[in-house]
Amino acid sequence: MNIKTIGIIGAGTMGSGIAHACAIAGVEAVMQDVSESALEKGFKTVGSSIERLVRKGTIDDAGKTAALARVCTTTRVEDLASVDLIIEAATENEALKIKILRAVDAIAQPGTIIATNTSSISITRLAASISRPEQFVGMHFFNPVPVMALVEVIRGLRTSDATVDAVGELAKRLGKTPIGVKNSAGFVVNRILCPMLNEAVFALGEGLASAEEIDAGMKLGCNHPIGPLALCDMVGLDVLLAVMDVLYDAFKDPKYRPAPLLREMVDAGLLGRKSGQGFYSYAG
Ligand code: CAA
């Protein structure tokens, strides 16, 4: 199946990043969210990340205009009825995702593939909530989507080969490298990455070193591009906590328990970059 048009549910960090990738690759994208203000913010994010490419000379102003013209926005799920693929990129909450997936399933054409950008929730379980589990797949992008080259393609128990192939092909057209992953909590990357980030929060909470020192340790000692606590702020502390909760629930192994400081910060509304404050301050 040749995917030409894409619907994206959610205009947040991941949804707008996916819209950017589509726009640059010449793929039409319809971004849906519940409020006009969320859509405006998401569309502005697409505009500023495309502007980075203009500043670097990768594309010119005409290229930017053409790319932005490929992205349209709507508050109505029904407006996604004619697309070839719908990618759900809403908040990492299973009940919410199921509600959205059922609404999408009800309006999408019979041939439409439905994908989820979930960071950790079972693809098999999400698939069971809709009428087309064979045409349901995990398509997990990484943050920031315009820069990160990976897409995990996660096969649920009933996902068809044709669905996996179509989404893998699309990932390549978007300039990404797909890896095929078996359905399991956290898939591959977050299964490995998130416990490391969580451990950095434990280290901070136990007073082993300051946030700056912990981050310097992993940057200078392991050549990581940014430190783990700065990465927590980028990913979103609420997202990290949700992933750790999923890992802990799935494996019942104490090694996945979320750091108390992580939960405390989420409870306080300190979510990282998106809230202006996490382990570092982003005010102003
Ligand atoms: N949108 C578009 N482009 C961006 C961007 C954004 N939000 N942020 C950075 N860039 C681009 C810049 O334009 C720049 O491009 P060029 O090199 O072509 O000029 C490049 O990225 C580097 O940016 P900077 O020099 O400003 O900053 P940096 O050197 O600190 O790099 C980074 C930024 C690429 C994000 C780097 O910090 C990095 O690789 N961080 C780790 C990211 C990571 O691990 N992501 C995975 C998160 S886990 C996840 O997403 C899974 C999940 O489910 C939770």
Residues whose N, C-alpha, C, O or C-beta is under 5 A from the ligand:
A	BS01	CAA	S49 R52 S119 F141 F142 N143 P144 P146 V147 P225 I226 V235
